[in-house]
């Protein structure tokens, strides 16, 4: 980002050991892009108001299905955290 962003209370951010890599729900970092050299990825699916948890799980499963089909990747088991 070109300038600092003020986060809302309880806003979700994703970080690695050095930097913020995503501000949920829409601000990804250039460091998170998938390139031809990418070997591993971490898929994060998050719910939003009025979208049922099962729909979010189905989206994760669809994404991992495509990864298996087109790249031979092996997905880990989804971790589901309780929502509000």
N, C-alpha and C positions, 0 to 999 in steps of 0.2 A: 504494500500500500504506500501511496505517496505521502500520506499524513496520518497521524494517530487517529484511531477510531474509539469513540466512547462506547463501551459495552453496556447493554441493559442488564439489570439485575437478573441473575440466574441464567445468563446467556451462555450457551455451550461453546467452548473452544477446544480444538485439538492441537496438541503440541508434540514435538519430538524433544530430544534432549537439549536442543539449542534454540528453537524458535516456535512461534505460533505458525501452524501450517494450514489451519482452516478456522473460520468463524462461522458457526452454524447459523443459518442454513444455507448460505450462498457464497461465502467468500473463501475460495480455495487459494492455495499458494502455488506459485510457479514450481516450487519444489515437489509438489504432489502429482505432477502430470505423469502420465504413462508414456514411455518412449519405447523404441525398438530394443533398447538395452535393459528394460525393466525385467526383473526376475521374480519379484514378489510384490504383492499389493495387499493393502489392508482395506477391506470394504466396510464402510460405516453406513448403516441405514438408520435414520432417526424419524420418529413419528412427528406429526404435527396435529394441531387440533382438527377434529372431524375426520381424521384418517385412522381407521381401526388398526390396532396392533397387528392383527393377522395379515392385513394388506401389506404392511411394512415388511413382515417376515417373508411373505410371498415375493416381494420385490428383491430381497436379498437372495432368496433361493433361485429366482430367475437369473440374476446376475451371475451367481456362482455356476449355474448350469451352462450359461454361455461361455464362461471361462473354461470349464471342463471340456466342452464340445470343441471350441475353437483353438485352445492353447494347450490342452492336456493338463491344465492346472488341477491342483487338489485343494478343495476348500476345507477350512476348518469348520467345526461345529459352531453354529451361530450362538452368540451370547445374548440373551434377552434380559433386559433390565426392566423392572417394574416401572410403569408410567403412572401418571396422576390419574 
